C-alpha cells in the first residue's frame, strides 16, 4: 500500500511538472507597431550636410532628428521649426533650439521631437542653421535657402521658404 501511495505522489508530481512546462509556451500578442523607417536628406550647399529622422516613429518613443554640419564659421544656432496637423504654417514660437541641447557641437546635434509627435498626426518641420553672417533654411529635397542680411548681404529667401510648407520634412507617428 505504501508503494502505491508513492506511485500516486510521483504521478501527481510528474503531471504537475509537465503542466508547468506547457504553461511556458504562452501566446505573446504581436506588437501593434510596424518597423520604424528612417529618412536621410543630404545637402550640398551651406553648413548642413545631412538630416536623419524617423518617418513613422512609435508614439511615446524618442523621435531623434540628427543634424550633421560642417562650417568654417561657428554654428550659433541649430534649430527645428515645426507645425502639427494637416495644414502646417510657420509660427515663430514653434521651435526647438538644438544649441540648448547637451548633444550640441560644432559638427552636429540630435534633437528629440517626442513632444511634437502625436499618434496618426502629421508633423512638418524644417532645419535652420545660423552663423554670425547668415541663416540657412533647408528643404526636404536637398535644397537650401539663405538669408545673408545678418552679415550685411542682400539675399533673403527665408520668408518664401517659411511660407511654403511643401518644402518641409514630414513624419507621422504610428
N, C-alpha and C positions, 0 to 999 in steps of 0.2 A: 504494500500500500504506500509505503514511504517513497518508493521509486516512482510510482505513478504520480504522486504529488510533485516530485522533482521534474518529471517529464512534462506535466502540465505547466509548471512555472517556466520551464525552458521554452515551451511552445509559445506561451504568452509573451515572454521576453523577446523571442525572435520575431514574432508578429509585430510587436511594438517597434522594434528596431527597423524592420522593413517599411513600416508605415512612416517612420520619421524620414527615412531615406527618400521615399517617394514624395514627401512634402517639400523637399528641397527643390523639386522641379516646378516651382511656382511660375505661373504665367506672368510675364512682365509686359505691361502696357507699352506699346511703341511711342516714341516721342511725337508730339503733335507738330514739332518744328521740322522744317526741311533744312538741308545743309546750307550754311551761310556762304554766300559767294562774295567775292571782293571785286572792286573795280579799281584800276590804276589809270590815272590820266598823266601823260608825260608832256612836259613843256620845254620849248627850246628858247624862249625869249624871257628876259628878266631873271630874277634870282630863283624863282620856284622851279624845281626840276620834276617833282612828282607829288601827286596826291593819291593816297590809297585809302579806301574806305569800304565798309560792308554795304552791299546793295540791299540786303534783306536781313538786317540784324534781328536777333531774338529779343523780344520785349524783356526789359529788366537787365539785360546783359550790357556790357560796355560796348559803345559804338565809337571805336577809336578811329579817328581820321589822322593819318600820318602824313605830315608835310616834310619834304626834303628840299633844301635850298642851298645855293652857293652864291656868295656875293663878295665883291671887293669892299663894299661899304658895310658898316654894321647894320644888321637887321634890327630895327627898333620895335616893330610890331609884326606879329604873325597871327592874323585874326580870321575867324569864320563868322560870316553874317548869314543868318538863316531866316526862313519863313516856314510855317507849318500849315498844311492844308493844300487844297487843290488849286487855289488861286494865289500864288506867292507874290508878295510885294515887298519892296525894300522898306525896312523900319530900322532906323539908325540904332535904336536900343537893343535890337535882336542880334547881339554879337557875343562871341566868346573870345577873350583875349589870350591867345597862346603864350604871349610874353609873360603872363602871370602864372603859367603852369611850371611846376618844378622840372618838367622834361625839356623846357625851352633851352636851346643852344643856338649858336650862330650857324648851325648846319641843319637844324630841324626841330620839330616839336610834334608831340602826339596830343591831340585834343579829343577829349571824350564828349560825345554828343548824346550820351544816355538820357539826359534830362530833356532833350528835344525829340526823343523817339517815342512814338505812340503807336500801338498795335494797329495795323491797317491804314495808317495815316501817312501821307506823303510829306517828307521833309526836304525842302530845297535849300541849298547853301552854296556859297562861293567863298573863295580864299582871297584875302587881301594881305599883301606883304608891303611893309613900309620901311623905307630908309630915310635919311635926312633929306634926300633930294627928290624922291618920287614915291608914289603909291602905285602898286601893281595889282591889277584885278585879273583873276584867272577864270576862264570859261571851262565848260565841261568837254570841250572838243580840242583842248590843247592851245587855245588862243589866249593872248594876253592883251589887256587894255591898260593904258597908262595915264596917270595924272602926274606930270612933272612940274606943275606950278609951284609946289612947296620949295623946289630948288631953283626957282627962277625961270623955269621953262614956260612954254606957251601951249602945251598939249594937255587937254583934259577930256579923256574919253570915259571918265568914271560914271557920270550921270546916265549916259547912253547905256553903259553896261548894267548898272543897277536897275534901270528901267526895263530890262529885257530878261525876265526870269527863265526864258527858254535856254539861256546860256549857262544857267546854274546847274550844279550837280544835284542829284536826287537819290534818296533812298526811301524805302517803305519798309517799316518794321513788320514782321510776320504777325 
